[in-house]
Structures are given as structure tokens and as C-alpha cells.
Amino acid sequence: MLKNYTITVNGVAYDVTVEENGTGASSMASMPVAPVKNVMPAAPAGPKGGKSVTAGAAGKLLKVEVKVGDKVAKGQSVAVLEVMKMETPIVSSDEGVVASVEVKEGSMVEAGQVLVTLN
């Protein structure tokens, strides 16, 4: 029987699947997912946006779903990362207008890297 859990460690959320076998032992697999809060105020707002949407984990940027000038709603996906062979949407935890897109599709990104800025 498989059970799914989300565990947060040092601000990074992990989806964990636990399989129970007949011996009472369990096997586990985990995958980092976007942190619960991935929109943070930037240090003083300059010509770019005042808020940053960041990558929750390292991976390959498969798709940027917004462009400069687009209105973004809270909870809207702004990009899709491939993390451990799984597509992981990166969502905004605030609303705003896209001021800049800081990454290109197909590029590798690091956890915490700014993907999009919002005004």
C-alpha cells in the first residue's frame, strides 16, 4: 500500500511516497517541490519588479508561462521545471504584473534562483 505525504525541511517541501510491505518495513522515495512561499520581496525595487518568483528546487526550465506585461494572479503557474524527471509548476504566491523574465526555456536553474519579477 502506498501513502503520500508532504514534508517540509528547512523551508523546502518534499513529496514523499511510502510503500508498506508485509514485513512491516517501508521503502521511501522523495522529490523536492516548490516551497510554500516562493514569492519574496526583492531588495529595493529598481527598474525590475518589486517581488521575485523563485525556483523551489534545482532543475531544467521546461516552460515559461508568462511574458513581460502579463497580469499574474495569486496561485497562477508562471513556469514549469523538470525536477527529478517530474514536471513541477512554479506558482506565484502574490498577484502582480510581470516586470521581467530572468531565465530562458531549456536552461538549468538552481533552487532559489529568480525566474520572474513582478510589480
Order of alpha helices (4+ residues) and beta strands (2+ residues): beta-beta-beta-beta-beta-beta-beta-beta-beta-beta-beta-beta
